[in-house]
Each structure stands twice: as structure tokens, then as C-alpha cells.
């Protein structure tokens, strides 16, 4: 999970950094720093955050040079929706 995928997952699920922190037990400061790409966090925090987001319906992918997320739950809709980084626009990126 990279910084862009984290941002995408939070948007896809419609959750905020404080909500992600509460759900995962990872501090808001750590999540914000990961999201901004300013910090190389300890692997345990990344793993805990990733597991939490996956349990909420997010699948992370990195295939053929494309990275993104697939949302199998949350407000994105039934059946999931995938947004690759290069496909982000002002309409689908908050």
C-alpha cells in the first residue's frame, strides 16, 4: 500500500483519517504522514492499517505498472469499483 492507494481507499470508503485511526489503532498523525508521503512508517502500522481497510472492503492492486484500489463495499456501490491512479480526475478524487 502506497500513499496514493491509502488516499484512494479512504475516499472510496468515505472515511476520514480520524475514522481510519479509530478503526485501525494507528495514530492520526501516522496515517496523515503516510498519506502525504512524508514518512516511512514502521511495517506493523502499515500492516494494521492495510488489514483494517481490507476488512472494510478494499483490495489493493499493483498490476502491469498500474496501482489502485478496488472497493467491494462502502459508498462506491454494489459490486465494487476500481480506480487506477492514472484514471483519477477532479470528479472521482476528493
C-alpha angles and dihedrals in degrees: 000000000000131000094268093049090051091053091047092050093051092049093045092052093041093233131136130227091257090052092048089050092051092047096047105031089235113129121257089236092055093048092048091050092049090048091051092047090237098120139047098215127205112273093241091062092047091048093048092048093046093049090050093051092045090051088054091056106273122135117192119212138187108176131153092349094309121114127189147111137270116211115211093177142011126070097320092087146257117314095023133266129234125213118185117206093246090052095059114120135172088266097056100032119072 
